[in-house]
Amino acid sequence: MTLELYNTLTNQKEEFEATEDGLVRIYSCGQTIYDDMHVGNAKTYAAWDILNRYLEWKGYDVFHVMNITDVGHLTDDADRGEDKVEKAAKERSLEPMELVTEQVRKWYREMDELNMKRHNVNPRATGHMMEMIEAVESIMENGYAYEENGSVYFDVEKFNKDHGYPKLGGRTLEALETGAGGRVSEKELDEKRSPYDFALWIKADPEHIMKWHSPWSLGYPGWHLECSVMGLKYLGERFDIHSGGVDHIFPHHPNERAQNIAIEDLDHEPVNYWLHSEHITVEGEKMSKSKGNFYTVSELLEKYEPEVIRTFFASIHYRSQSDFSLEALEESEKKLKKFRTTLRNIEEAKDGDKNDLSEDIDRVKREFEKAMDDDLNTPSSISKLLGFCTRINKKLDNKRSILDRAKETLIELLNVLGIKMEKPTKGEKVRDIDPYIRLLLEVRENLRDKKEYELADKIRDELKGLGIQVEDSEEGFRWYSAD
């Protein structure tokens, strides 16, 4: 069977073919780390996690990069406003990098709890400042950028003549509204040659905190630049898949594409397949803190098992605008219960004398692969697995070897969707006291930040006595049931 993916560059499904035999290189736009991960972020990350898992299941090696944005993403998503990290840090009376450190640790913890595979690299923008400055110099040398009053702008109209812009989503420069969607202020129009141009380097105002020395000014990079630089560094001048949310279709990803081509002066596309995940609504409305329908991952994890949330994500197609509600989570809980009940029924079944489940095992694998090959149709895949459970429960009088195959197949295919299946153990009891465990872990992390390691270690040892194993790393810590 052949995997087909919907390519936003061409606006159609295309047969997937890796640039290099057996290896798939993926870049996914990640978190701007000024605030907690919300359910919409997690839904998109789960889609790319499933993509990663499915490609591995198909036999590919996958090298997956997801960035962490810790500078340059301004409040209007373009070239003006405050830096989101800097603004959030000021509101909490923290240094920007203090906030970033805190939020990165929390992001890793929550991604781990949601059973997201760790990416090969999670590069941060502030760790690639020299590469970004060098990239701007290359773009200028290749004739696609100019400097005005200490800021550097990308010459979109010149690039459009040579390579086409914005191109993603079937757009053309001529079809864009004047001002490129209202991205340009009157002050910026004084500096930019065209309202379509976007910033590569921004001269910092005196009160701006995060700024670096460059050949043009004391300033900071434009938001779009980091992904081009880190994609090129870790994946090369041509890689397989670039993924993100639909909000990246314009202007972020067209700007990335333009930068990639201009940095290396390419005569080919820098990315073969552009994938975009649709937004999530909450009970029919756009998620908004002001409306009170804003759900963070940490809030959901206090009430629901991670597997319930992952089942919900797998039940919706990544390109479909999906509605999130507590009722939808309850439906996902029922699906998860059916999977677990089926596995328990298999374990409790006696050795029978029939073989008629063998065909069902082969059939569900074919159906699952066919659904997933159709642009990662996870809702159909979930449906096939639920149907498989129904057939298993009607045929529990099969031979033990056949039942074990059915069990292994169900666990294997659910794992492709990121839904972890485990026997009911003491770990489930642990989840009942999650809020208390979480509180102790937060207290311990605060103690470690204050270098009060003796007391922090004492809490770790006490938690181990309760069946909770804590592991520390450079990215933060993770915990799990030790039983």
N, C-alpha and C positions, 0 to 999 in steps of 0.2 A: 504494500500500500504506500501511497505517496502523500506526504504532508503538504497541504496548501495553506498559505497564510495571506491575509488581506493586507496588501501593501499600499499604504497611504500615498506613496510617491506616484503610483500608477492608477490608484483608485480601483483596484480589482484584486481578486484572489489569484495568487501565483504559486506554482509548484516550487517548493523550497529546495534549493540546491546550495550546499555549503561551498564557500570559496575554497576551502582546503579540505580534502578528503578526511572524514572522520572527526573534524573539529569545527565547532560552532562558536563564534565570538560575538558576545552580546554586550551592548551598553544600555543601561536603563537609567533614566533620570530619577534621582532619589529625593531625599527629604531636604527641604530648607529648614535647618535645625533650630529655628527660633521658638518653636512651639511643639506641643505633644502631637504624636501621630493620631490622626482621626480615622474613622471607618472608611472614608473615601480613599485616603492614602493607602490603607492596608489592603483594600480591594484591588487596587492597581498593582501593588507589590505582589499580592497573591497570584495575580494573572501571570506575571513574569516568572514567579517561582514555579508555577505549573508548567509554563513553557520550558523552563530549564529542566525540570524533572522528566517531562515527556520526551524531550530530545535525548536525554540520557537513557531513558527506557528504550528508545529507538536505536540505541547503540552508539550515539555520538559522545565524544568528550566535549564538555562545555566550559568555556572560560567566560565568566560573567562579571562585569564591572557595574557597580552602582555608586554614583557619586554622593557625597554629602556636601551641601551648599552651606558654607559658613561665612560668606561675604559676597556682596555685590548684587543680591536679589533685592531690588528696591520695592517700595510699597505699592507702586502702580504696575509692577511686572515689566517695566521697560527702563527708561533712562532718567526718571525723576522720582522725587519722594525720598523718604528715609530708607536706609538699609534696614531690612526686617529684623536681622539679628541685633543690630545696634539699638533699634527702637525698643525691642522687647527687653534687652538688658537694662536699658535706662529705666524702664517701668518697674523693674524688679530690683533696682539699685545694685546691679552686678556688672562686673567687667564683661564685655562681649564674649571673650574666650572662656570665662567662668561659666556663663550660660551655655555655651556650646558644649563644653565638657560634660556638664550635667545632662543636657538633652541627648547627646550621643550615647551616653551610658544607658539612658532610659530607652532609647530607640533600639539598641541591641537587645536589651532584656525583652522587650515586647515582641520584636521580630523572632527571637528564639522561642518565646512562649507560643507564638502563632505557627511554629514549625516551619518557618521560612529558612531555606537552605542558606548558609552563610555564603556570600559572594566571594569570588576569588580576590577582589580588591574593592575596598570602599574608600577611594581617594577623596581628600578634602581640598576645597578650593585654595585655602590659605597655605596649603603645603605645596602649591604649584605656581607660586607667584612669578618666579624667574622664568618658567616655561611660558607663562601667559605673556609676559613682557616680550620675550623672544618671538612669540607667535605674532604679536602686533607688529613688531619690526618686519617680520617676513611678509605680512599682508601689505604693509606700506611699500616694501621693496618690489612686490609683485604688482603694484599699481592699483590696489583696491581699497586704500584707506588714506586719510589725510588728517593733519593735525590743525586744531584751531584753539587758541588760548589755553593750551595745556591739556586739552581733551583730544582724543583720537576717534574718528568716526569712519564707519564702513561705507564705501561708495556703492550704494545699492544699484543705482541706474547703470553704472559702468558694468557691474557684475551681471546685471540682467541681460545686457546686450551680448555678453560672452557665454553665459551659462544658464540663463533663465532663473527668475526669482518671482514669487516665492516657491512655485512649482508644487510643493506638497499640498495634497488635497485638491489638486486640479486648479489652483489659483494662478492668476497672472498679476503682474505688477499693475497693468492698466486697469484691472478690475477692482483694485484696492481703493478705498475711499481716500480722499485728500487727507494728508496727515497720518497715513498708515494706521487708521483706526484710532486716531486721537492720541497718538503716543508722543506728540511733540508740543512743547510749550513755546511761547513767543521768544523767550530767552534762547532756547535751543535753536530756533529757526535762524537767529542771528549768527549762530555758529555753523549750522549744518547747510550743506549745499542743496540738499533735498529733504523734504519732510519724511521720506522713506528711510533715510540713513539712520543707523543705530550706533550706539557708543561701544567702542572696544576698550577705551580707557577714559576714566572720568576724573577730572581735576577736583580734588576734595576741597570743600569749604573749610575754613579754619576750625570750626567746631566739630568737624567729622572726626571720629575716633580712629577707625580702621583705615589706615592709609600707608602707602609704600612709595619709596623713591623709584622713579622711572626716568627715561630720557626726556619725557615731556612735562612731567609735573609730579608733585607729591599727590598721589591719588589712589584709585582702586579700579579693578577691572569691571567691565560690563558683565551683566549676569550671563549672557549667552556664551562668553568666551571659555569659561572653565570646562564645559562639556566637550567642546571641540579639542581643547588641549589634552584633556585626560583621555578622551577616546583615542586620539592619535598616539598618545604615549603608550597606552596599555594594549591597544588592539590593532594599531597600524593604520596606514592610509586608506585601506579598504577592509571593512569588516562586514559581518553578515547581517546583524539585526540591531536596530536602535529602537528602543521602546519608551513609551511615556504616556501621559494622559492626553485626552483630546484638546485640552487647553494649550498643549504644546504645538499643535498643528500650525498655529500662527500666534506670535512671531518667533517663538523660541527655536523650533526645529528648522524652519527655513533659514534662520540666521546661523544656526550651527552648520547646516549644510554649506552655506555660502562661505563661512569661515574655513571649514575643512578644505574646501577646494582652493581657496585663496592662499592659505598658509603654505600648502605644498605645490600650488600651481598645477593642480591635477587636470587631466584630460578625461577623467572617468568619474562616475559617481562614488562618493566615499562610503556609502552604506547601501547594501543591496535591498534590504527590506525595512521599511519604517512601520512600526506597529503602534497603535494608539488605543488606550482603554477609555471607555465612556465614563461619564460622571455617575455618581450615585445620588439619588434624592432620598429624602427622609419623609415618609408618609406623604409622598406626592409633591413635596416642596424642596427647594434648594436648601442644603444644610447651611445653617447660620446660627452663630452664637446668640445674636439678638432675638431670634425666633424661639430659642430654647430647644431646638431640635438638633443640637450639635453633640455627637457622640465621639468621645476619644476611645482609643483602644484600651487604655488603662481602666476606664469606667466599665467597659464591656467585660473585661477579664475579671472584674470583681464579682460579676453576676453569672457569667457563662464560661463553660469550659472552652479552651482554645479550639478543640475539635468541632464544637458547635459552630463557631465563627467560620472556621475553614470550610465546613460543609455548606454554609450559606454562600460563601464566595464561589465555591465550586458549582453551586446550583444556578449561577447566572453567567451569561456569556460575557466575555470581557468587552465586546464591542456593543453590547446592549446597555442602554441607560436603565439602570435597575433601581428599584425602590427598597430602601432599608426600613424595617420596622421591627418592633419586638415580636410581633406576630410571625414575621418571616423567620426570626431566630428560633421561635418555638417550633415552626415547621421543620427547620433544619435539625432541631433536637430530636424530633420524631424519626427523621431519616437516620440519624446517627444511632438512635436506639435500635432501629431495625438491623443495622449492620452488626451492632454488638450482640444483639439477641441471636442473630443467625450464627455468629461465631461461637457463642456459648452453646447453642443447640448442637452444633457440630461436635464440640468437645464432649458433650454429655451423651451423644448418640452411641448406641451399641454397634459393634461390628456386624454389618448385614451381609447379604449375598448378591446384591445387585450392582450393575456397572452403568446404569442408564444415566448417571450424572456426568459421565465423561463427555458426552456430546455437548452438554450445557456449558462445561468448562471451556471447551474449544470455541463454542459459539460466542460466549461473552467476551473472550479475548478479541475475536474478529470484530464484534460489534463495537467494543470499546475503542479499538484502533481506528475503525472507520469513522466514528464520531470525532475523535481527537484529530484525525487527519483533515477533517473539514474545519479548518481555522480554529482549532481548539474548542470544539463544541462540548464544553463541560456539562451543560444541563442535560444533553442527550446521554453523555457518559454516565452521569449519576443515575439517570433513569434506567439505563441498561444494567447497572449494578444492583439497583433495587429489585428489578425483575429477576436477576440472578438469585438474589436472596429468597424470593418467593419460591423459585423452583427448587432451591436447596432444601427449604423447610418442608417441601412436599415429598422429598426423596431422601430422607434421613436414614433409610434402610439400605444404603449403599455400603460397599466394602470400606473398611477403615482407610485404606490407601487412597481410595477415590475421594472420600470425605476430606482427608488431609490435603489433597490437591486442590479441592474446592476452597478450603480455608486459605491456603497459601495464595491462590489466585485472587481471592477477594481482598486480602491484605495488600498484596502487590499492587493491584490496580487502584485501590484507595490511596496508597502511598504516592502514586503518580499525581494524584489530585491534592496532595499535601495533607490528607486526613490520616492521622496516625491512629493505628488500631493497637490497643494493648488490652491484656486481660484486666478485669476489675481487680485492683490491688489496693494496698494501703494508700497508694497515690491518690485514689479518688477521695479517700477520707481527708487527705491533706488539703484537697481543693475546698472542702467544706469550711476550713479555717483559714483560707487564703488571706482575708483582710488582716488577720493578726500576724501571719507569716510576713506579709508584705510590709506591715508596720515595723517589725523587727529588722527586716532587711534594710529598710530605709534608714532606721536608726544606726544600724551597723555601717552603712555607707557614709553617713554623716561623720561618724567617729573616725573612719579611715581617712576622710578628707581632712580631718583635724589632726591626723597622725596619732590618734589614740588607739594604737594597734592592739594593745593588751586587752582592752575591754571589747574591741571589735572581734578579736579571736575568741574571747569567752562566749560571745553571742553565737558565733559560728559553731563552736563546740556544743553549745546547748541545743542549737537547731538540729545538729547531727543526731543528738539523742532523741529528738522528736521524729527522726526519719527524713530530715531535710538536708541534702548535700549542697553545699555552696562552693562554687568554683570562681576564683578571681582571675581576671586577665587584663591586658592593657585597655581593652574596649569597655571594661566594666566587670560585671559578674553575672552569673546565671545560677539558677537553683532548680533542683528536681528532687523527686522522691528517691531516697536512698534504698528503699525496699525493693 
